[in-house]
Amino acid sequence: MASEVTLEEMRRMAADIGLARLTEEHLQQLLRATRAAHQRRAALPTGSLTPADEPAHVYFAERHAGR
């Protein structure tokens, strides 16, 4: 697994996407959330997944139009 994200990396990533005005508290919250997301992802069993396992999330408007 990749090394843990640091506060400086989080600050750089936030600035790269235009979040340059985040407070130190916001950056700390974002860092905690990012670390938690990485931990949850690392815990998922992905070794046997194939592209067919990806959810499609397809919406068909005509099915919902009452036709």
Buried (B, 14 or more C-beta within 10 A) or exposed (E): EEEEBEEEEBBEBBEEEEBEEBEEEEBEEBBEEBEEEBEEEEEEEEEEEEEEEEEEEEEEEEEEEEE
